[in-house]
Each structure stands twice: as structure tokens, then as C-alpha cells.
């Protein structure tokens, strides 16, 4: 009687990364970089098989080598596949070749671990969605391994735009669609697009030529921003969102609504409803004009802190626009500013399989809900590389010594909170805790909130207080619901409770 072995996903991911580095690049005359890909097949009896791109023949995908060349006649129903790169989606390869995602479904594999998305805008996340739509449970690699994969494939990722030209003619079936915004808008035309914004994008991608040139328009079509209809071009939903003069005339969910609540009870609003590529800069400038010095610190430190706060805000607005669920038509991205904090609201939960817990830890795997938008924002230097923007938000806040941002879900919004002062980071559940803090405890909290966790010894050293005082103050902050104890004995740590 066979015994089913225990699955160790982390070990399989590490094996896949090692195998990835053995990939053999095919010989090409066009200078295009080939991806380095490693795949691992785990079977219920504990057997593990591997394959890398080009292992047996130039250009053969790792998944194809593993499933078709090494296991073609084997039953794989209970097997698990681990691959460093997103399996290619239906329609991404020339007929009659099947996409690797199709081969996985045909093999009846039900669990797949994916390293990173294929950065080609015509493929991005569509392989993952095809698997999910066909009953396959998709997991993502741990964040640290994703970063290794990205760095190892730097040349390939930098040439992602070239892959956008992959032909779809003769595809066996229609490409997987992530969003209805990929389709052409019957109510919009080229005259609805902002030529200045398109010109900035043209310059950013270094395409040369003119905005009105057929070459540039075909480039936009390959990226899912336009659709070619005979001799004419029509914007897609994403094309209009990114570059439309007034996207909200066609899509009510477009744009960003801004509100400022002043300390005297006054309120000011502004709608940012032009091209999405303009929105982050316009919103930041609006707030700078109203609050030139949002954080009161020593003069020497103020400039650094303010610059960091605005950098975090820019990244937060970009993330809200790029990763929101545009299928939720009754809600819009919002920016709410008060004297204590700044909130950025983005409709929709994180895209599966990312969880709120991962988002709240600023350790979410790299995955884009709307890859077409992310591609454009990244090319225009408005967004950091996929997933890395989230990581840098945490590191920037830590470096500047300001309260760490926090994420929460308040249906239907994912809410990012950026704090101007330490007391503003007190969780709502803690009520009026700020009024119960002594001056010494306020000072301690102002330091602790710039970190994730702290030990008694660390607190004692930084605050320059006796051990007994350190223990008392940490207990007070814990009793007030600001900290949470974890571990025991010398391993005890105090975790900041985020709102």
C-alpha cells in the first residue's frame, strides 16, 4: 500500500529556483532575452522531477518538458506543479501549440505554485486566471524567492515590451480576458484621448515617431490600449482610463475623489477625473499646496519626513488606481486628508490569492490585478516594479522614522492609512487611548509606532529608562490595546496593533 508523502511547498520552490538557473537560452538573432524558468513536479509518493527551459531542446518551455516529454503517459491527478514563471495562457502561442496553462489543466493537476507573472502585457496574469477558471488552486512563491526570480530574469523582464508583439493570429481559442476593460469601447474614439499624455508615454517608452502615427497606434494596440478595427483604431477601457480626457463620461468608476477635512471643521473637495497617468501628480500637488508642512518636527528633519510622506502617498495613490477592482462600478478611488492622517481608499479586496494579512504585513507576493495599467505606470516611472512599491513603502517609513502605514478592509474598500503623527496611528478599537498616555508613554509610543515589533531590552535602551520602567510602560501600552504580546520569556516581543 502506497503512503502519501507530506508536501513541503517551500522546499519545492527553492528547488525550482535552483533549476531555473540551469535554463539554456535559445540562439536568437533578434537580441531578445529568453526567460530562465524552472519547474518542479511533485507526486503523492514523494517523487520529485524537474525541468528547466531549453533543457532538452531550444525554446521548449519548462512545463512542456516536464509534462509532455518526461511524464506524457503518467497519471498526474494528485501531482503538484511548481514553476518560477506564470504558465503561458491560451492564445499566447502560435497555433497549433497549446499554452502551458492549458497543458496543466489537461493533465488534471489541481495545485500549482507560481513564481512571478509573465511580464508580457498580452500574457500577464492570464495564465493564472485560466488555471483558476478551470478549478486549479493557484499559490504564489514566497516574497524573497520572487525577488530572486525577478533579479535573475532582469534582461528578460526589461524586454517585456518586445514580447507584447507576440502574434495572436490563428490562436486556437480566444485569449483569456482578465477585465471587461480590455475590450473596445463602442462609445469612445481617438478624439477622446489626451494627446499630451500620449506624447509623454511615447517619450517614456522611447518609441520615436509621432502620437498620430500608425506605428505607435499599433504598438498601443499590442499593449491592449487600442483595438484595430479595419483601418481605424478604438480605445479599450484601459486606454481610456489611462489617457482619456474625461474617462468618467464613459466609466463612472474612473478617477479619484479628493476631500480635505480642516481642523476648523471646514471641508474642501476636488475630483481628479482626467487621464489616470496625471492623477497621482495632480493629487500630490493639491495636498502640498494646502499642507506644505504636514508634519511638525525639528526644522532639520522636517524636509526629509515630508518628502517621505509624499513619496508614500504617491505610491499609495498609484496602487489604488492600478490594483482596484474596476468591476465595482458603484465605488471610486478616494483620497481623504485630515489634520492627523491621510487615507487612500481603493475598491475591492486584493486579487486572489493575495490576502489582506499579507498586505497588512507589507509582504504580499507580486501580482497585478490590472497588468495593462501597471505596465504603463511603470514605463512612465509612476510606479515601482510590480510588488516592490509595497515593500519600499515600509522601508521608507522605517528609514524616515515616521509611523508605519497600515492597511485595513472596510467594505468595499482597501484602506491605506498614512499617519502624520504617532498618536494618529492609535487603532480605532483603542478608543481614547491617546488621552490616557503620560508624556513618557507618548514618547515611547512615538518611537514604537515606527517599528513592527520591539523587545523590552530595545525599549529600555532607546528610551534610557530602568528595566522596571520599560516593562511597566510596555504593559500599559499593551493594556490600552496599542501593543500585542507574542512569545514568552526572553523571546517575548511586543507587536504594534495597526488600525
N, C-alpha and C positions, 0 to 999 in steps of 0.2 A: 504494500500500500504506500503510495507516494505521500510525502509530507510537504505541505506548502511552506515555503520559507518566508521569513519576515522581510518585508520591503524596507530598504534604507534609502529614501529619496536623495538625501544629501550626498551620500557616497556615490550614487549613480550620477548625480550632477557633476561631481568632481571628476569622475571617470570620463564623462562626456567632454568636459573642458580639456582634459589631457589629450583625449583622442582628437579633438578639434585641431590641436596644434600640429597634428600629423597630416593634415589635409595637403593634397597635391594640387597646386594651381594648374589649370589647363593652359596650354600655349595659345596666346591670343595676339593678333596683330593690331588690334584696335586700342590697346593700352588699358582696357577695363580690368579692374581688380576682381578676382573671384573671392567669394566668401570662404572663410575657413569654418567648417561645420563638423561637429562630432555628434554621433548618435549612439545611443545605448538601448539594447532590448533586454529587458528583464523578464524571465519566465518564472512561473509559480514554483518550479523545483529549485530555484535559486541560480539557475544558469544565466550567465550574462554574456551577450555578444555585442560587439562594437563595429562601427564603420565610420569612416571619415570621407569627406568629399574627395572624389577623384581617386579613391583607394584602389579600385580595380580597373577603372577606365576614365579617361579625361572627361571632366564635366559631369560625371554621374553624381547625383545628389546622395548624401549620406543615408537618408531614409530609404531611397530607392535601392541602394546597395544592400542595406540591411534587410529590407522586407522582400525584395524581389530576387536578389541574387543569392542571398545566404539563407533565406527562410521561405522561399516561394511555396514549397509543398508542405509547410508545417502549420498546424492549427495554432493561432495566436490569440484566441478569445480572451484569455485571462492574463495576457502579457501586458507589460507596461513599456511605453516608449519614452525615451528622454532625448531631446535634441537641443543643441545650443542655439539654433536659429528657427524661427517660425516656419513650419512646413508651408510650401507654396500652395496657393489657393487654386481652385478650379478656374480655368481660363487664363492663368498666368504663363502657361507654357504653350508652345505651338502644337496644334493638332498633328498627330493623334496622341501626344504624350499626356498622361494624367498628372495632375498636381500631386505632390506628396501627401497633402491633406486627404485627397481622395483615396490614395493607396492605404492610408491608415484606417479610414472608415471601411474600406473593402476588406481589410484584414481583421475587422471586428475588434480592434483594440479599443478599450474603453477609458484608459487613463494615459494622459500624455503630459509630460513636463516640458515646457518651452523656455529656452534661454531668453532671447530677445526677439522683438518683432523684426521682420524683414523690412528694412528702411525704404524700399522701393514704394513710392506713393500709390502705385497701382496694385500693390500686394498687401501693404501694411495692415495687419490685424485681420485681414480677410481669411487667411488660413486658419487662424484661431477661431473666428466666428463660424466658419464652415464646420469645424470639428464640433463646436458647441451645439450648433444647429442639428447635428447628426448624433447627438447623445453621448459625445465624448467629453469626459471631465478634463478640463484643462487647468494645469497648475503652472506657476511661474517659478523660475530659478530664484534662489536667494539673491538678495541685492548685491552682495560682494562678488558673487560669481558672474552676475550680469555685467558688472563693471569690467571684469577681466575679459569677457567676451567682446564687449564694445571696443576696448583698447586693442585687443588682438586683431580686430577687424577694422581698424581705423581707416585704412585705404579704401576698403570696400564701402564703408558707410559714407565716407566723404564723396564717393562717386555715385551715391544713391540716385541722384537726379538723372544720371545717364541710363540707369535701369528703367526709368519711367518710360523710355521709348520702346520697351518690350512689346512686340506686336501681339495684338489680340485677335487678328483676323483668323478665321477658321477655327476658333475655340469650340471645343466640343459642347460646352454648355455655358450659360451666361455667368459672368463673374459674380462672386458673392458681393452683396451690397450691404455696407455697414449702416448707412443712413439714407433716408429719402432725399437728403440734401445733395447727394451725388448726382441726382438726375437733373435734366434740363428744366429750367423754369419757363413755362409757356408764356407767362405774363411779363417776362423781362427780356431786354435786348442789350446789345453792346453799349447803347447810349446811356444805359443805367449805371455803367461802371465809371469810376473816377480815374481819368487819365493820369493825373498827377500821382496817385497812389500806385497805379500800374507801372508808371515810369520809375518809381522808386524800387519796385520789385524787380523790374528789368535790370536796373543798375546793380541791385544786390546779387542777382544770380550771374551777372557778367555775361549776359546773352548777346549784348550788342544789338544793333538794328534799332527799329522803332516800335513803339507800342502798337501801332496800327498794322504792323507787318504780318503777313500770313504765317511766317515762320514762328514769330512769337506767339501768335494765337494758337497755332498747332501745339506749341510747347505747353501752353496753358491747358489745352485740351487733354494732352497726355497726363497732366497732373490732376485731372478731374475738376478743373476750374471753369472750363468751357466745354461745349459739345458742338461738334461739327455737323451741321445739317445741310447736306448738299454743298453749296458754295457759301453758306452763311455760318456764323458762329452764334451760339446762345449760351448765356451764363448758366452754370449749375447753381444750386443753392449755396454751396460753399464759395463759389466765385463771387456771388452777390454779397454774401456775408463779409467776405474779406475786403472786397474792393468796390462795393456798391455805394453810390452817392447817398441813397436813403434805403438801406436794406429793410427797415421796418414797414415800408409801404407794401412789401411783398411777404414779409415774415414778422409777425408781431412779437415773436420771442427774441428778435435780434437786439443788439445794442446793450448798453449799460445805463442803469438809472442811478444817479448820484444824489445823496442827501447829506447835508451838514446840519447837525444839531448844535447850536451855540450854547454856551454856558448860561446866557441870559434868557434862554427859552426860545430864542428866535430860530428860524429854520430857513435853509436855502436849498433849492433843488436844481439839478441840471441833467438833461438827457444827452447821453453820448450815443447818437444813432447814425453816425456816418460809417465809413469803412472801418472794419474791425481792426485793421492794422494801425489805424490812427488812435484808437480809443485809449490804450494804456498811457501814451504820452500826453494826450489831452487831459485825462483824469488826474494824472500826477501834477501837471502844471496848475490845474484848477485848485487842488489842495495846497500846493506850495504858495499860491497867491493869497489864500485865505489863512494858512497857518505856516508862515515862513520859518518858525522855530517851534515845532510841535512838542519838543521835549526840553524841559528846563534842566540843564546841567551846567557844570562849570564851562566857561567860555572855550577853554582849550579842547574840551571833549565834545561840545555841542555839535560841531560841524560833522565830526565822524559819525556820531549817533544819528543825526538827522539824515545824512546820506544813506546810512544803512537802513533806516526805517523806510525811506522812499524806494530803495532797491527791493526790499521785501514786498512793499506794496505793489510795485511794478510786476514782480514775479507772480504775486497773488492774483492780480487782475488778468494777466496773460493766462494763467492756469484756469481761471474761472471761465474765460471766453473759449479756450481751446478744449477743455475737458467737460464742459457742461453737456447735459442731455438735451439736445435741441428738439427731441421728440416731445418734451414737455412744453406745450405751446402757451400754457397759461401762466408761465413764470418767466422772469427776466433776470439776468445777472444784475446784482445791485452792489453799490458802494455806500456804506453808511459811516459817517465820521462824527465822533463826539469829542468832548474835551478829554476823555480818558483813553479811548481806543478807536481803532478803525476796523470795520467789518467788511469782508468781501463775501457775498453770497452767490453761490453757483448752483443752479437747479440740477437735481439728480444725484443719486448715490454714486460712488466710484464704480467704474466699469469692472464687471466680473472678469477675473477672480480677485481683484484688489479689494481689500476690506477697509472699513473705517479705522480699525485698530492699527493697521499698517500705516495709514495716512496720518493718524494721530502721533505715531512714533517717528514720523518723517523718514520712514524706512520702506515705503511702498515700492514694489517692483516697478520697473519701467514698462509702461503700457499706455498707449494713447487711445482715447475714446474716438477722437476725430483726427486721424493721421494727416488728412489733406490740409487741415488748418495748421496743425503743428509744424508740418513741413515748411509752409510759407512763413510762419512766425520765426522759425529757426533760421531760415535763409536770410531773413531781414534783420537778424540779430536782436529780435524782440523777445525771444525765448531761448533758454539754455537747452542743451541737448536733452532729449527725452529722458525724464526722470531725474536728471541731475539738478534741475532747478529746485525741486523739492528738497534735495539733500543740502544744497547750498543755502537755502533759507535758514536752516538750523545752524549751519556753521557760521554764517554771517552774524546771526544774532548772538551766538556764543562769543564770537570774536569782539563784537562791539560792546558786550556786557549789558545788553538790553533784554527784557523778558522774552523768553522763547514764545513764538507764535503758537496758537493752538487751533485744532480742527474739531468741529462738532457737527452732528447732523440734526437739523431741525426741519423736518419735512416741509416742503420738498427740497430744502437747500442743504448743501455742504457749506458750512460757515467757517471762514478763516478769520481769526481774531488776531490783530496786531496791537500790542499794548504800548501806550506812551509812557506809562508809569507802572511801577511794580504793583501798587495796590489795585490797579485796573485788572490785573491778572488773577485776582481772587475769584474762585469759582462762584457761580450764582448760588449753588447749593449751600455755600458757606455763609450766606446772608450778610449780615453787617459785621463780619469778622474784622474788617479793616478798622472799625471803630473800637474794637476790643484789644487791639495791639498796643503794646507800650512802645515808646520810642526805640528802645533796644531791639524789640521784636520786629518792628518795621524795618529797621536797618538790616537785620538778619534776613527777613523775607525778601528785601530788595536784592540781596545777593543770591539767595537760594533760587529765586524765580528765573535767574539767568542760566540755570543748570537743569539737568533732568533729575539727578539724584545727588544726595550728599550724605556723608557719614558724620558721626559725632566728632571724630577727630578733625576732619576737614573744617567743620563749622567752628570748632574751638580755635583752630589755628587762624583762620581768616578773620574771625570776629575778635580775636585776642581776649577771650573770656576764660574763666576757670572751667574745668570739665563739668563740674556740677551745674554751672550756669548754662553751659551748652546743652546739657541733657534736658534741663528744665524748659529752655526756650523751644527746643525741638518738640518736646512733648506738648507744649502749649499750641504750637502751630499744627500739630497732629490732631489735638482735641478740637481745634477750630475747623477741621476739615480741609486744611490747606496742604497737609502732607499725608502720606500713607506709608506706614512701615512695611518693610519687606526683609526677609531673612531673620536670623537670630544670632545672638552673641556678637562676636567680633565681625560677623558678616552682615550685621544689621545696616540697612540703608533706608533713607527717607526719600520717597519719590514725590515729586511735585504733582498735585492733582490739578489737571488742566480743565478749564471750563468747556 
